[in-house]
Amino acid sequence: MYRTLKTSFTAPRSTLQQLFHLRRLCGTIWNDCVQLARYYYRIHGQWINKSDLQSELKGLYPLHSQTIQAVCHKFLHAREGVRQARKTNKSIRYPYKEKFVFPPKWVDKSFVLEGQKLILSLGRWQGKQQAPLVLTLASAPAGVVKEVELIYDGRWHACLSYEDGIEPVPVSDGHTAAIDPGEIHTIAAVSTHRQALVISGRKMRSVHRLRNKKVRELQIFMSRCQKGSRKWRQYNRAKKYILSKSERQLGDLLHKTTRAFVNWCVEQKIGHVALGDVEGVQRHTSKRNKRRKRIRSKQVNQKLSNWSFGKLTKQLAYKLETVGVSLSKENEAYTTQACPACGKRNKVRSRNYRCSCGYERHRDIHGAGNILSQYVHGKFREVMLTNITYLRPVQA
């Protein structure tokens, strides 16, 4: 199976300075891809293809040809992703922003891994072979490494994608579970085994709120300084440090959350997971609702913009795949409002769902139960539960 190991590394100071230069150079390659795509579309009335884009950029930069091609492939992949997304939302724009930096990548024969020693080739430039970069990794994978990408988020890391040779065995005759993703409770799941799981997301909310508060304070200070001054640069460094630290904290919490759910699936012998699709809930949050004549508050907009449901879906997809569990996205329209007992729709304001017919349940478990019954039976039916497990991604 294809996996990725993220590890730190050590290198001489001159090599690290060269890596910073390579990031800026890859940013220039991305910007050239954007400009070439625009120019080609104006001239020919269609998008530039991969071979033409690679031939236009060949031999223009002091980098290995496969590193240059890796940036081109990422640009084309982003463009294709936007093309698919525009089928449902025309407001999404094709890649147009310029990038100051971009993570460099080495693939195929452009690098050599000898134990924990990583040798990165820079190819030929002006008829001469350039000296390679040599890094000492903190750890190395046991499988065959296919590509290497270097990223910097306050510190340097190497991401090694490798083939571990292990094929996941699909779970046969397993139970089915449904997830209602949420902003307060990251995961609320119900299974056909009459088990329920709720994983709190309040720690992630607190990290988001603290980050937003500190960034706001620093932006106020920066607005009082002349841009580019010494004090402005100090505040900007502090802002980048806060963003980098909070991103690592949020990533760690999300990994622990998804890992806890996958472990629960293994214990409950789950074979398939139906995930409620909430894509689109974050869009048009500040526009006036023509029917109700009401605008959502700034607090709600901020919470929705902080909700990382896309990252949650990606992590669940590959972690469930490693244990042989399949994943599908399901429509969650009216799953929170509809009562499975009488079919009546009710607007819910609290954390508990209550209906006039007497039905009552935890709001998120209620939504997950409706997603499950709709996936299994094709309609909303009450799911009887024997146990509800509450977890936190980290123990206080």
Secondary structure, DSSP 4 states (H G I P E B T S, - for coil): -EEEEEE-EE--HHHHHHHHHHHHHHHHHHHHHHHHHHHHHHHHSS---HHHHHHHHTTSSSS-HHHHHHHHHHHHHHHHHHHHHTTT-TTPPPS----S----EEETTSEEEETTEEEE---EETTEEPPPEEEEES---SSEEEEEEEEESSSEEEEEEEE---PPPPPSS-EEEEE---SSEEEEEEETTSEEEEEE-HHHHHHHHHHHHHHHHHHHHHHTS-TTSHHHHHHHHHHHHHHHHHHHHHHHHHHHHHHHHHHHHHHHTEEEEEEEE-TTTTTT-SS-BTTTTB---HHHHHHHHH--HHHHHHHHHHHHHHTT-EEEEEE-TTTTTB-TTT--B----SSEEE-TTS-EEEHHHHHHHHHHHHHHHSS--PPP-SEEEEE-SS--
